[in-house]
Structures are given as C-alpha cells and as structure tokens.
Amino acid sequence: QEQLVESGGGLVQAGGSLRLSCVASGNIFSDNVMAWYRQTPGKERELVATITTGGRTNYADSVKGRFSISRDNAKNTVYLQMNSLKPEDTAVYYCNVLTVVLPRQYVYWGQGTQVTVSS
C-alpha cells in the first residue's frame, strides 16, 4: 500500500530553520512530481513548492528565497528546507506525490506535520 510519512515539524522561533522530510513507500511510479502543501485552520490548502523527478522546482511567491525543496530519488524522499521562518509560516505541512500512468492520474498525501513559528 502506498504511503507518505512526513517528519521534521515542530516549534521554532521566528528567523529559525526547520527541515521537513517525506518518505514515499509502496507502489508509487518513480516518474512523479513531489510537493509540499500547507494549511491553516479555516483556509484552503496552498501549494508551497514542487519538484519533478528531474529536479525542476517551483515555489510559491511567499516562500521564494527562504525555502528549498529537494529530493533523493534513490530513497523516494522529498525534503523541504525552511529558513528565515516567519509566524505566518505556521501551518500543517503536507507531502504530496502526483504521478500519471495513462490514462489515470494518481495523487497521494501524507498525514501532515505541524510547523509552529513563534514571534
């Protein structure tokens, strides 16, 4: 069974750093897009960053220059390095994997990890 397991969340002061990890297991096609989303209560889940199998990245404007997404394809793991954290970065962060095996699209989600940034 496919599974995404996140780790690395926690409480940090403003200006600090955290590194999130997400390990994918199960029968997930290796050619995929891995991503991080985040969500705060009462708001829609928002895309933070994506990375393709080939390493192409994309970031939300709110995190550009502060966050860095990377992946280790051999370990089926995606990382999110978060620097210069701000209180508004406080959210539950979710790992996501999107893969297409024609004619179907498969989307997988992790359980989420809480990130809290204190001012």
Phi, psi and omega in degrees: 000138181288141183208141173241128181236117180266156174205165174107354178288172178162195181254131180216152177281155176305137183093348181277187183227153172216154175234120177265146176232152177216121179255127178260135179224164181096195187270068177256123181304134189291335178271102187208175172246125177255146186211163170240134173240166173216156182212137174244158183304133177083359181240158177287154176293133182242146179285132179259309183199152176227157175212133179275171178302326180278357175098006177287132185242160177210143184228150168293147181303326185292344183241357181302134180086349180244324182253151178222126178259141177212169180211155174239101186296327180293332181257002182051044186233140174239144183238155172226108176271121184244116179244163179049049185295146180240157177305328180287354173278352179300127183181171166270126182259132183241137173274145183219142174230130177241128177221149181240121172237097189310136008264015186253156174244135181241134180232131180236145180232146169276179184276347179097148175224134185280132171240124180236125180246117181269148181270000000 
